[in-house]
Amino acid sequence: MDVQRPRRVLCLTLSLGGGARAFLDDYAQEAFADAEEVWVLQPMPPAKFPATSWLLYDGRDDARCIEIPCTRDTLVAYARQIGVTEIFVNHLLGFDPDEVAAAFAALGVPYTVFVHDYITVCANFSLDCQARSCGAAEWTPACREAFDLIGLGAWTLARYRAAMHAILAGAARVLAPTHYAAGIVQAVYPDVAITVRTHRIAFPVSRTFQAAFAEERPLTLAMVGAIWEIKGETWLLYLRDVAEREHLPVRLIAVGEAAKRRQPGIFYTGPYERENLAHLLAEQRVAVVLCPSACPETYCYTASEAMLAGYPVLTMNLGAQAVRVQQTGAGWVLPQDTREAGEAALAAWLRGLVTPKGRRDIIRRAEKTVHFVNGREE
């Protein structure tokens, strides 16, 4: 009679924060609830590439930790010592793909890969370059810079994709948060089957939007989350310029942490706790939440949190959140296929928004936020 081995999980993840790290905490509570042990492996030092070591720690007691050399042999040895029965790849930023692929092959245990961004497709894992959804991409200086930034300066795109393909093809499961994200990865690796497991906001969100917010003078528009270029800071500043130039009754705020210096003409609330976002938006009497990302988001938590709180969302026609907004009708999706097209669309939208008709449109689209269901794929 076979005796089932105790379930012991090893999670590979990045050393930075953000949505991928928050997701791992939520996912571990649900997916690994019956596991005897859950261990986490991350590159060290944080945000420095290439990594000089790995930190291996007990995911339920991070006081139990050890720093180990970042080689395939070390990974295999410690995984065997722990008695790992499965592996969950949350993120591969900071890992050498060849070392990971070789270690997985040696261990021979089933593993799952989650697609949080496009690290399996390109070293520029946000795909915020001009070849956003590139399949057979041409090598450019931007590609070389991206590889340098993650500590793989000697690699070529062909070598990188061969290693990443080996990891994906050998996985028991590859998961993505949306069909949008899965489609971009499958355009590069058409033989890799990807299952959609939509993110779910793990805490209750109060509906705090009020129709009166659309009547405020000035009208308050809020960019939420990480305030930097790939999340759409450039479009936020363009809206500021239009409002100032044309004397439009608009107040622009940034709810979150600015990656660089704070910009004049924008009111910054500073960092916030995600559980408090809905109430913070109400305190600021926000009429519209801005999620104008300059990269093809795989999900975009902030757009979902805003809609759950009843706020209509403005996005450009790029990323999974644009699909969500378009299908629910809970906001606006503007074209940005060229810089000129994006500027023209945003300027026209802002001019219309402050009119009586535009203010009524805010309320109408806010009412459609009820069509978004937490945890359901668009």
Contacts in CASP RR format, 6 or more apart in sequence:
PFRMAT RR
TARGET T0000
AUTHOR 0000-0000-0000
METHOD contacts of the structure
MODEL  1
MDVQRPRRVLCLTLSLGGGARAFLDDYAQEAFADAEEVWVLQPMPPAKFP
ATSWLLYDGRDDARCIEIPCTRDTLVAYARQIGVTEIFVNHLLGFDPDEV
AAAFAALGVPYTVFVHDYITVCANFSLDCQARSCGAAEWTPACREAFDLI
GLGAWTLARYRAAMHAILAGAARVLAPTHYAAGIVQAVYPDVAITVRTHR
IAFPVSRTFQAAFAEERPLTLAMVGAIWEIKGETWLLYLRDVAEREHLPV
RLIAVGEAAKRRQPGIFYTGPYERENLAHLLAEQRVAVVLCPSACPETYC
YTASEAMLAGYPVLTMNLGAQAVRVQQTGAGWVLPQDTREAGEAALAAWL
RGLVTPKGRRDIIRRAEKTVHFVNGREE
5 85 0 8 1.000
6 36 0 8 1.000
6 37 0 8 1.000
6 85 0 8 1.000
7 32 0 8 1.000
7 34 0 8 1.000
7 35 0 8 1.000
7 36 0 8 1.000
7 85 0 8 1.000
7 86 0 8 1.000
8 35 0 8 1.000
8 36 0 8 1.000
8 37 0 8 1.000
8 38 0 8 1.000
8 39 0 8 1.000
8 82 0 8 1.000
8 83 0 8 1.000
8 84 0 8 1.000
8 85 0 8 1.000
8 86 0 8 1.000
9 32 0 8 1.000
9 35 0 8 1.000
9 37 0 8 1.000
9 38 0 8 1.000
9 39 0 8 1.000
9 84 0 8 1.000
9 85 0 8 1.000
9 86 0 8 1.000
9 87 0 8 1.000
9 88 0 8 1.000
10 39 0 8 1.000
10 40 0 8 1.000
10 41 0 8 1.000
10 79 0 8 1.000
10 82 0 8 1.000
10 84 0 8 1.000
10 86 0 8 1.000
10 87 0 8 1.000
10 88 0 8 1.000
11 24 0 8 1.000
11 28 0 8 1.000
11 38 0 8 1.000
11 39 0 8 1.000
11 40 0 8 1.000
11 41 0 8 1.000
11 59 0 8 1.000
11 87 0 8 1.000
11 88 0 8 1.000
11 89 0 8 1.000
11 90 0 8 1.000
12 41 0 8 1.000
12 42 0 8 1.000
12 87 0 8 1.000
12 88 0 8 1.000
12 89 0 8 1.000
12 90 0 8 1.000
12 91 0 8 1.000
12 92 0 8 1.000
12 95 0 8 1.000
12 100 0 8 1.000
13 20 0 8 1.000
13 21 0 8 1.000
13 24 0 8 1.000
13 40 0 8 1.000
13 41 0 8 1.000
13 42 0 8 1.000
13 90 0 8 1.000
13 91 0 8 1.000
14 20 0 8 1.000
14 21 0 8 1.000
14 42 0 8 1.000
14 43 0 8 1.000
14 90 0 8 1.000
14 91 0 8 1.000
14 92 0 8 1.000
14 93 0 8 1.000
14 94 0 8 1.000
15 42 0 8 1.000
15 43 0 8 1.000
15 44 0 8 1.000
15 45 0 8 1.000
15 46 0 8 1.000
15 47 0 8 1.000
15 51 0 8 1.000
15 55 0 8 1.000
15 94 0 8 1.000
16 46 0 8 1.000
16 47 0 8 1.000
16 93 0 8 1.000
18 226 0 8 1.000
19 116 0 8 1.000
19 301 0 8 1.000
20 90 0 8 1.000
20 91 0 8 1.000
20 116 0 8 1.000
20 117 0 8 1.000
21 90 0 8 1.000
22 274 0 8 1.000
22 301 0 8 1.000
23 90 0 8 1.000
23 114 0 8 1.000
23 116 0 8 1.000
23 199 0 8 1.000
24 40 0 8 1.000
24 90 0 8 1.000
26 200 0 8 1.000
26 202 0 8 1.000
27 88 0 8 1.000
27 90 0 8 1.000
27 114 0 8 1.000
28 38 0 8 1.000
28 59 0 8 1.000
31 88 0 8 1.000
32 38 0 8 1.000
32 88 0 8 1.000
37 58 0 8 1.000
37 60 0 8 1.000
37 82 0 8 1.000
38 58 0 8 1.000
38 59 0 8 1.000
38 60 0 8 1.000
39 56 0 8 1.000
39 57 0 8 1.000
39 58 0 8 1.000
39 59 0 8 1.000
39 82 0 8 1.000
39 84 0 8 1.000
40 56 0 8 1.000
40 57 0 8 1.000
40 58 0 8 1.000
40 59 0 8 1.000
41 54 0 8 1.000
41 55 0 8 1.000
41 56 0 8 1.000
41 75 0 8 1.000
42 54 0 8 1.000
42 55 0 8 1.000
43 49 0 8 1.000
43 51 0 8 1.000
43 53 0 8 1.000
43 54 0 8 1.000
43 55 0 8 1.000
43 70 0 8 1.000
43 93 0 8 1.000
43 94 0 8 1.000
43 95 0 8 1.000
44 51 0 8 1.000
44 52 0 8 1.000
44 53 0 8 1.000
44 54 0 8 1.000
44 55 0 8 1.000
44 67 0 8 1.000
45 51 0 8 1.000
45 52 0 8 1.000
49 94 0 8 1.000
49 149 0 8 1.000
49 150 0 8 1.000
49 151 0 8 1.000
49 152 0 8 1.000
50 94 0 8 1.000
50 96 0 8 1.000
50 150 0 8 1.000
50 151 0 8 1.000
50 152 0 8 1.000
51 70 0 8 1.000
51 94 0 8 1.000
51 95 0 8 1.000
52 70 0 8 1.000
53 67 0 8 1.000
53 68 0 8 1.000
53 69 0 8 1.000
53 70 0 8 1.000
54 67 0 8 1.000
54 68 0 8 1.000
54 69 0 8 1.000
54 70 0 8 1.000
54 74 0 8 1.000
54 75 0 8 1.000
55 65 0 8 1.000
55 66 0 8 1.000
55 67 0 8 1.000
55 68 0 8 1.000
56 65 0 8 1.000
56 66 0 8 1.000
56 67 0 8 1.000
56 68 0 8 1.000
56 78 0 8 1.000
57 64 0 8 1.000
57 65 0 8 1.000
57 66 0 8 1.000
58 64 0 8 1.000
58 65 0 8 1.000
68 74 0 8 1.000
68 75 0 8 1.000
68 78 0 8 1.000
70 95 0 8 1.000
70 96 0 8 1.000
70 99 0 8 1.000
71 99 0 8 1.000
72 99 0 8 1.000
72 100 0 8 1.000
72 102 0 8 1.000
72 103 0 8 1.000
72 106 0 8 1.000
75 99 0 8 1.000
75 100 0 8 1.000
75 103 0 8 1.000
76 103 0 8 1.000
76 106 0 8 1.000
76 107 0 8 1.000
79 87 0 8 1.000
79 103 0 8 1.000
79 107 0 8 1.000
79 109 0 8 1.000
80 107 0 8 1.000
84 107 0 8 1.000
84 109 0 8 1.000
85 109 0 8 1.000
86 109 0 8 1.000
86 110 0 8 1.000
86 111 0 8 1.000
86 112 0 8 1.000
87 104 0 8 1.000
87 107 0 8 1.000
87 109 0 8 1.000
87 110 0 8 1.000
87 111 0 8 1.000
87 112 0 8 1.000
88 111 0 8 1.000
88 112 0 8 1.000
88 114 0 8 1.000
89 100 0 8 1.000
89 111 0 8 1.000
89 112 0 8 1.000
89 113 0 8 1.000
89 114 0 8 1.000
89 167 0 8 1.000
89 171 0 8 1.000
90 114 0 8 1.000
90 116 0 8 1.000
91 114 0 8 1.000
91 116 0 8 1.000
91 119 0 8 1.000
92 100 0 8 1.000
92 119 0 8 1.000
92 120 0 8 1.000
92 164 0 8 1.000
92 167 0 8 1.000
93 119 0 8 1.000
93 125 0 8 1.000
93 150 0 8 1.000
94 150 0 8 1.000
94 151 0 8 1.000
96 152 0 8 1.000
97 160 0 8 1.000
97 163 0 8 1.000
97 164 0 8 1.000
97 166 0 8 1.000
97 167 0 8 1.000
98 163 0 8 1.000
100 167 0 8 1.000
101 163 0 8 1.000
101 166 0 8 1.000
101 167 0 8 1.000
104 111 0 8 1.000
104 167 0 8 1.000
104 170 0 8 1.000
110 172 0 8 1.000
111 170 0 8 1.000
111 171 0 8 1.000
111 172 0 8 1.000
112 171 0 8 1.000
112 172 0 8 1.000
112 173 0 8 1.000
112 174 0 8 1.000
112 175 0 8 1.000
113 120 0 8 1.000
113 167 0 8 1.000
113 168 0 8 1.000
113 171 0 8 1.000
113 173 0 8 1.000
113 174 0 8 1.000
113 175 0 8 1.000
114 174 0 8 1.000
114 175 0 8 1.000
114 176 0 8 1.000
114 197 0 8 1.000
115 174 0 8 1.000
115 175 0 8 1.000
115 176 0 8 1.000
115 177 0 8 1.000
115 181 0 8 1.000
115 182 0 8 1.000
115 185 0 8 1.000
115 194 0 8 1.000
115 298 0 8 1.000
116 177 0 8 1.000
116 298 0 8 1.000
117 125 0 8 1.000
117 126 0 8 1.000
117 127 0 8 1.000
117 298 0 8 1.000
118 124 0 8 1.000
118 125 0 8 1.000
118 126 0 8 1.000
118 127 0 8 1.000
118 184 0 8 1.000
118 185 0 8 1.000
118 296 0 8 1.000
118 298 0 8 1.000
119 125 0 8 1.000
119 164 0 8 1.000
120 164 0 8 1.000
120 167 0 8 1.000
120 168 0 8 1.000
120 185 0 8 1.000
120 189 0 8 1.000
121 127 0 8 1.000
121 134 0 8 1.000
121 161 0 8 1.000
121 164 0 8 1.000
121 184 0 8 1.000
121 185 0 8 1.000
121 188 0 8 1.000
122 134 0 8 1.000
122 137 0 8 1.000
122 143 0 8 1.000
122 146 0 8 1.000
122 157 0 8 1.000
122 160 0 8 1.000
123 143 0 8 1.000
123 146 0 8 1.000
123 147 0 8 1.000
123 149 0 8 1.000
123 150 0 8 1.000
123 152 0 8 1.000
123 155 0 8 1.000
123 157 0 8 1.000
123 160 0 8 1.000
124 142 0 8 1.000
124 143 0 8 1.000
124 146 0 8 1.000
126 230 0 8 1.000
126 295 0 8 1.000
127 133 0 8 1.000
127 134 0 8 1.000
127 184 0 8 1.000
127 295 0 8 1.000
127 296 0 8 1.000
128 229 0 8 1.000
128 230 0 8 1.000
128 294 0 8 1.000
128 295 0 8 1.000
129 140 0 8 1.000
129 142 0 8 1.000
129 146 0 8 1.000
131 137 0 8 1.000
131 138 0 8 1.000
131 140 0 8 1.000
132 295 0 8 1.000
132 296 0 8 1.000
132 318 0 8 1.000
133 184 0 8 1.000
133 187 0 8 1.000
133 296 0 8 1.000
134 188 0 8 1.000
135 187 0 8 1.000
135 188 0 8 1.000
137 143 0 8 1.000
137 157 0 8 1.000
139 156 0 8 1.000
139 157 0 8 1.000
143 157 0 8 1.000
144 153 0 8 1.000
147 153 0 8 1.000
147 155 0 8 1.000
147 160 0 8 1.000
152 160 0 8 1.000
161 188 0 8 1.000
161 189 0 8 1.000
164 189 0 8 1.000
165 189 0 8 1.000
165 192 0 8 1.000
168 174 0 8 1.000
168 185 0 8 1.000
168 189 0 8 1.000
168 192 0 8 1.000
169 189 0 8 1.000
169 191 0 8 1.000
169 192 0 8 1.000
173 195 0 8 1.000
174 185 0 8 1.000
174 192 0 8 1.000
174 193 0 8 1.000
174 194 0 8 1.000
174 195 0 8 1.000
175 194 0 8 1.000
175 195 0 8 1.000
175 196 0 8 1.000
175 197 0 8 1.000
176 182 0 8 1.000
176 183 0 8 1.000
176 185 0 8 1.000
176 194 0 8 1.000
176 195 0 8 1.000
176 196 0 8 1.000
176 197 0 8 1.000
176 298 0 8 1.000
177 196 0 8 1.000
177 197 0 8 1.000
177 198 0 8 1.000
177 199 0 8 1.000
177 298 0 8 1.000
177 299 0 8 1.000
177 320 0 8 1.000
178 196 0 8 1.000
178 198 0 8 1.000
178 298 0 8 1.000
178 299 0 8 1.000
178 320 0 8 1.000
178 323 0 8 1.000
178 377 0 8 1.000
178 378 0 8 1.000
179 196 0 8 1.000
179 377 0 8 1.000
179 378 0 8 1.000
180 296 0 8 1.000
180 298 0 8 1.000
180 319 0 8 1.000
180 320 0 8 1.000
180 323 0 8 1.000
181 296 0 8 1.000
181 298 0 8 1.000
181 299 0 8 1.000
181 320 0 8 1.000
182 194 0 8 1.000
182 196 0 8 1.000
183 194 0 8 1.000
184 296 0 8 1.000
185 192 0 8 1.000
185 194 0 8 1.000
186 192 0 8 1.000
186 194 0 8 1.000
196 377 0 8 1.000
198 299 0 8 1.000
198 375 0 8 1.000
198 376 0 8 1.000
198 377 0 8 1.000
199 299 0 8 1.000
199 301 0 8 1.000
199 304 0 8 1.000
199 375 0 8 1.000
200 374 0 8 1.000
200 375 0 8 1.000
201 301 0 8 1.000
201 304 0 8 1.000
201 305 0 8 1.000
201 308 0 8 1.000
201 374 0 8 1.000
201 375 0 8 1.000
203 274 0 8 1.000
203 275 0 8 1.000
205 277 0 8 1.000
205 278 0 8 1.000
205 305 0 8 1.000
205 308 0 8 1.000
205 309 0 8 1.000
205 374 0 8 1.000
206 278 0 8 1.000
206 279 0 8 1.000
206 309 0 8 1.000
207 278 0 8 1.000
207 308 0 8 1.000
207 309 0 8 1.000
207 310 0 8 1.000
207 369 0 8 1.000
208 278 0 8 1.000
208 279 0 8 1.000
208 281 0 8 1.000
208 282 0 8 1.000
208 309 0 8 1.000
208 310 0 8 1.000
209 281 0 8 1.000
209 282 0 8 1.000
209 309 0 8 1.000
209 310 0 8 1.000
209 311 0 8 1.000
209 366 0 8 1.000
209 369 0 8 1.000
210 282 0 8 1.000
210 285 0 8 1.000
211 363 0 8 1.000
211 366 0 8 1.000
212 285 0 8 1.000
213 220 0 8 1.000
213 282 0 8 1.000
213 285 0 8 1.000
213 286 0 8 1.000
213 287 0 8 1.000
213 362 0 8 1.000
214 287 0 8 1.000
214 359 0 8 1.000
214 360 0 8 1.000
214 362 0 8 1.000
214 363 0 8 1.000
214 366 0 8 1.000
215 359 0 8 1.000
216 285 0 8 1.000
216 287 0 8 1.000
217 249 0 8 1.000
218 249 0 8 1.000
218 250 0 8 1.000
218 251 0 8 1.000
219 249 0 8 1.000
219 250 0 8 1.000
219 251 0 8 1.000
219 287 0 8 1.000
219 288 0 8 1.000
219 353 0 8 1.000
219 354 0 8 1.000
219 359 0 8 1.000
220 250 0 8 1.000
220 251 0 8 1.000
220 252 0 8 1.000
220 253 0 8 1.000
220 284 0 8 1.000
220 285 0 8 1.000
220 286 0 8 1.000
220 287 0 8 1.000
221 239 0 8 1.000
221 250 0 8 1.000
221 251 0 8 1.000
221 252 0 8 1.000
221 253 0 8 1.000
221 286 0 8 1.000
221 287 0 8 1.000
221 288 0 8 1.000
221 289 0 8 1.000
221 290 0 8 1.000
221 314 0 8 1.000
222 252 0 8 1.000
222 253 0 8 1.000
222 254 0 8 1.000
222 255 0 8 1.000
222 281 0 8 1.000
222 284 0 8 1.000
222 286 0 8 1.000
222 288 0 8 1.000
222 289 0 8 1.000
222 290 0 8 1.000
223 231 0 8 1.000
223 232 0 8 1.000
223 233 0 8 1.000
223 236 0 8 1.000
223 252 0 8 1.000
223 253 0 8 1.000
223 254 0 8 1.000
223 255 0 8 1.000
223 289 0 8 1.000
223 290 0 8 1.000
223 291 0 8 1.000
223 292 0 8 1.000
224 255 0 8 1.000
224 256 0 8 1.000
224 277 0 8 1.000
224 281 0 8 1.000
224 289 0 8 1.000
224 290 0 8 1.000
224 291 0 8 1.000
224 302 0 8 1.000
224 305 0 8 1.000
224 306 0 8 1.000
225 231 0 8 1.000
225 255 0 8 1.000
225 256 0 8 1.000
225 257 0 8 1.000
225 302 0 8 1.000
226 256 0 8 1.000
226 257 0 8 1.000
226 259 0 8 1.000
227 233 0 8 1.000
227 236 0 8 1.000
227 254 0 8 1.000
227 256 0 8 1.000
227 257 0 8 1.000
227 258 0 8 1.000
227 259 0 8 1.000
227 268 0 8 1.000
228 258 0 8 1.000
228 259 0 8 1.000
228 260 0 8 1.000
229 259 0 8 1.000
229 294 0 8 1.000
230 293 0 8 1.000
230 294 0 8 1.000
230 295 0 8 1.000
231 291 0 8 1.000
231 293 0 8 1.000
231 294 0 8 1.000
231 295 0 8 1.000
232 292 0 8 1.000
232 293 0 8 1.000
232 294 0 8 1.000
233 259 0 8 1.000
233 263 0 8 1.000
234 294 0 8 1.000
235 290 0 8 1.000
235 292 0 8 1.000
235 294 0 8 1.000
235 316 0 8 1.000
235 336 0 8 1.000
235 342 0 8 1.000
235 346 0 8 1.000
236 252 0 8 1.000
236 254 0 8 1.000
236 266 0 8 1.000
236 290 0 8 1.000
236 292 0 8 1.000
237 263 0 8 1.000
237 266 0 8 1.000
238 343 0 8 1.000
238 346 0 8 1.000
239 250 0 8 1.000
239 252 0 8 1.000
239 290 0 8 1.000
239 346 0 8 1.000
239 350 0 8 1.000
240 252 0 8 1.000
240 263 0 8 1.000
240 265 0 8 1.000
240 266 0 8 1.000
242 248 0 8 1.000
242 346 0 8 1.000
242 347 0 8 1.000
242 350 0 8 1.000
242 351 0 8 1.000
243 250 0 8 1.000
243 252 0 8 1.000
243 350 0 8 1.000
244 265 0 8 1.000
246 351 0 8 1.000
248 350 0 8 1.000
248 351 0 8 1.000
248 354 0 8 1.000
249 354 0 8 1.000
250 350 0 8 1.000
250 353 0 8 1.000
250 354 0 8 1.000
251 267 0 8 1.000
252 265 0 8 1.000
252 266 0 8 1.000
252 267 0 8 1.000
253 266 0 8 1.000
253 267 0 8 1.000
253 268 0 8 1.000
253 269 0 8 1.000
253 284 0 8 1.000
253 286 0 8 1.000
254 262 0 8 1.000
254 266 0 8 1.000
254 267 0 8 1.000
254 268 0 8 1.000
254 269 0 8 1.000
254 270 0 8 1.000
255 269 0 8 1.000
255 270 0 8 1.000
255 272 0 8 1.000
255 277 0 8 1.000
255 280 0 8 1.000
255 281 0 8 1.000
255 284 0 8 1.000
255 286 0 8 1.000
256 268 0 8 1.000
256 269 0 8 1.000
256 270 0 8 1.000
256 271 0 8 1.000
256 272 0 8 1.000
257 270 0 8 1.000
257 271 0 8 1.000
258 268 0 8 1.000
258 270 0 8 1.000
262 268 0 8 1.000
269 280 0 8 1.000
269 284 0 8 1.000
272 280 0 8 1.000
274 301 0 8 1.000
274 305 0 8 1.000
277 302 0 8 1.000
277 305 0 8 1.000
277 306 0 8 1.000
277 309 0 8 1.000
278 305 0 8 1.000
278 308 0 8 1.000
278 309 0 8 1.000
281 289 0 8 1.000
281 306 0 8 1.000
281 309 0 8 1.000
281 311 0 8 1.000
286 311 0 8 1.000
287 311 0 8 1.000
287 312 0 8 1.000
287 359 0 8 1.000
287 362 0 8 1.000
288 311 0 8 1.000
288 312 0 8 1.000
288 313 0 8 1.000
288 314 0 8 1.000
288 331 0 8 1.000
288 353 0 8 1.000
288 362 0 8 1.000
289 302 0 8 1.000
289 303 0 8 1.000
289 306 0 8 1.000
289 311 0 8 1.000
289 312 0 8 1.000
289 313 0 8 1.000
289 314 0 8 1.000
290 313 0 8 1.000
290 314 0 8 1.000
291 300 0 8 1.000
291 302 0 8 1.000
291 303 0 8 1.000
291 306 0 8 1.000
291 313 0 8 1.000
291 314 0 8 1.000
291 315 0 8 1.000
291 321 0 8 1.000
292 314 0 8 1.000
292 315 0 8 1.000
292 316 0 8 1.000
292 334 0 8 1.000
292 336 0 8 1.000
292 346 0 8 1.000
293 300 0 8 1.000
293 315 0 8 1.000
293 316 0 8 1.000
293 318 0 8 1.000
293 319 0 8 1.000
293 321 0 8 1.000
294 316 0 8 1.000
294 318 0 8 1.000
295 318 0 8 1.000
295 319 0 8 1.000
296 318 0 8 1.000
296 319 0 8 1.000
296 320 0 8 1.000
297 318 0 8 1.000
297 319 0 8 1.000
297 320 0 8 1.000
297 321 0 8 1.000
298 319 0 8 1.000
298 320 0 8 1.000
299 320 0 8 1.000
299 321 0 8 1.000
300 319 0 8 1.000
300 320 0 8 1.000
300 321 0 8 1.000
300 324 0 8 1.000
303 313 0 8 1.000
303 315 0 8 1.000
303 321 0 8 1.000
303 324 0 8 1.000
303 325 0 8 1.000
304 321 0 8 1.000
304 324 0 8 1.000
304 372 0 8 1.000
304 374 0 8 1.000
306 313 0 8 1.000
307 313 0 8 1.000
307 324 0 8 1.000
307 325 0 8 1.000
307 328 0 8 1.000
307 330 0 8 1.000
307 369 0 8 1.000
307 372 0 8 1.000
308 369 0 8 1.000
308 372 0 8 1.000
308 374 0 8 1.000
309 369 0 8 1.000
310 330 0 8 1.000
310 366 0 8 1.000
310 369 0 8 1.000
310 370 0 8 1.000
311 366 0 8 1.000
311 369 0 8 1.000
312 330 0 8 1.000
312 331 0 8 1.000
312 332 0 8 1.000
312 362 0 8 1.000
312 365 0 8 1.000
312 366 0 8 1.000
312 368 0 8 1.000
312 369 0 8 1.000
313 321 0 8 1.000
313 325 0 8 1.000
313 330 0 8 1.000
313 331 0 8 1.000
313 332 0 8 1.000
314 331 0 8 1.000
314 332 0 8 1.000
314 334 0 8 1.000
314 349 0 8 1.000
315 321 0 8 1.000
315 322 0 8 1.000
315 325 0 8 1.000
315 331 0 8 1.000
315 332 0 8 1.000
315 333 0 8 1.000
315 334 0 8 1.000
316 322 0 8 1.000
316 333 0 8 1.000
316 334 0 8 1.000
316 335 0 8 1.000
316 336 0 8 1.000
316 342 0 8 1.000
317 333 0 8 1.000
317 334 0 8 1.000
317 335 0 8 1.000
317 336 0 8 1.000
317 337 0 8 1.000
318 336 0 8 1.000
320 378 0 8 1.000
322 333 0 8 1.000
323 378 0 8 1.000
324 372 0 8 1.000
324 378 0 8 1.000
325 331 0 8 1.000
325 332 0 8 1.000
325 333 0 8 1.000
326 333 0 8 1.000
327 371 0 8 1.000
327 378 0 8 1.000
328 368 0 8 1.000
328 369 0 8 1.000
328 371 0 8 1.000
328 372 0 8 1.000
328 378 0 8 1.000
329 365 0 8 1.000
329 368 0 8 1.000
329 371 0 8 1.000
330 365 0 8 1.000
330 366 0 8 1.000
330 368 0 8 1.000
330 369 0 8 1.000
330 371 0 8 1.000
330 372 0 8 1.000
331 365 0 8 1.000
331 368 0 8 1.000
332 349 0 8 1.000
332 365 0 8 1.000
334 342 0 8 1.000
334 345 0 8 1.000
334 346 0 8 1.000
334 349 0 8 1.000
335 341 0 8 1.000
335 342 0 8 1.000
335 345 0 8 1.000
336 342 0 8 1.000
336 345 0 8 1.000
352 358 0 8 1.000
353 359 0 8 1.000
353 361 0 8 1.000
353 362 0 8 1.000
END
